[in-house]
Amino acid sequence: MKAFLIRRLLQTLITLFVVTLISFTLCMVLPGDPSLAIVGSEGASDEMIQAVRKELGLDQPIVVQYFKWLSTLLRGDFGISIRTRVHVTTLFAQRLPVTLELLGLGILFALLVAIPIGIFSSLKPNTWVDTAGTVLAVSGVAMPQFFLGMILILIFSLWLGWFPSSGYIAPWEGISANIKGMILPAISLGSVVSAEIMRQLRSSMLEVLNEEYVQTARAKGVSEFNVIVKHALRNALIPVVTLLGLRIGRLIGGIVIIEVVFSVPGIGRLLMNAVLFNDFPVLQTGVLLVAFAVTFLNLLADISYSYLDPRIRYI
């Protein structure tokens, strides 16, 4: 396990280094001049623009800019936002808890919906239960998250008035209001992953239920509940964990859209504004943070295999 963790740590460091190259290059080729975002595009003299470019270091060669930026990253300095003139670390620290809450609730919703339906569909194959689960799964995969979000707003906010259509209330300002305001965004975020987990779990359960050790457990008189939960489900969850690890990037990408649709003040909305206003320090930091989150969560998924199935060992 120690050797495995060392290898994965090295892979993570290499991945993050490559991400710094890609994110920096993309920010350099994006249209727009960050200096104009500071001085304004109207009434700004060439001298003012050049002075700002020199202050930002944009007058230097790209290679020099990259290594200067990389050196500041290694010192823990992520720079200052071009648009707000606030430290990037402060901006992300303010919005990270909101995004983590939304991501956690989205994953929780996906698992609470997908696991029971996936199990029942596998226990009742080719019945109306299985058909209903398949239709629900296909619909969840086919429907875009932003479209589902707008439908939920229309039905549950505008028509029924059960949930707020936008905004965010911190937990310390009211836990019930906080959860109520996060339900619709969490459903919209977790819908696609829930549908994919549902289909994967059904397929895995159908395969595992026909394994010899499951039949042996039934022959020994083990209750059906224990057969399903302790024997079948535990092994069937391994492909599901793999799928969830692969879909973490999709979930994080979906957060950008969901936070914009529901006006949630998280990192996704911050990154969207960074793209619109050419706020390169914020955008580059956001890309690095997403890359780190994806690699770290995939590492957790790999480690969890040995707990779900003790036969799996990393050498």
C-alpha positions, 0 to 999 in steps of 0.5 A: 500500500505504501508503494502504491501511495507513493506512485499515485503521489508522483502521478498526481504531482506530474498531473498537476504540473501538466495542468499548470502548463495547459491552464497557463497556455490557454489563458494566454491564448484567450481573447481579451487583454487583462490590462483593459479589464483594469483601466477600462477599454474607453478613454485609456491611453496607451501609456496607461495600458502599458504601465498596467501590463508591466505591473502584471508582468505581461510585457515579459516573454511567455516562458518567463511569465510561466516560471514566475507564476509557477514560483509564486504558486510553490510559495502558496501565493495565488495572486490577486484577482484582476477584476476585484483586486482581492487575493485569490486565496481569499476569494476561494476560501469564501466560496469553497464551503458553498461548493463543497456543500453542493457537491456533497449533497449532489453525491448524497442524492445520487447515491440515495436514489441510485442504490435502492432503485439499482438493487430492486431492478436487479432483484426484479429483472424484466418486470415493471420495476425494472422497466421503470428504473431503466426509463428513469435512468435513461431519462436522467442521462439524456436530460441536460443538468441546466434544463432539469434545473430550469424545470425544477425551478418552474415546478417547485419554485414558481408553481408550487412555491416549495423551494426558493428559485435562487440564492444561498443561505449559510447554515449558521443563518438557518439550517432548515433554510440552507437545506431547503435552498440547496435541494433543487441544485443538488438534485440537478447536479446529481441527476446524471450521475445517479442515473449512471450509477443506477444502470451500473449497479443493476448490471453488477448486481445481476452478475454478482447474484449469479456467483457461486458464493452467493448461491452458497450463502443462500443454500446455508440459510442466510437471510435474503437481506444479508445475502444482498447487503453483506455478500452481493452489494459489497462486491457489486459496489466496486464498479460503482466506486470506479464509475463515481471516481470517473464522474467526479470531474463531470460533477465538478464541471456541472457545478459551474452550470448549476451555480449559475442557474441557481445563483449559488455563490460558489467556486463554479460561479466565480470561475464563470465570472473569471472567464467572462472578465479575463480574470486569469489568476482566478481562472488558473487557480480554479483549474488547478483546484479542480485537477487536484480534487479529481486526482485526490478523489480518484485516489480515495476511490482506489483505496476504497477497493481494498475495503469493499473487497479484501482480496484486492491488495496494492503491492 
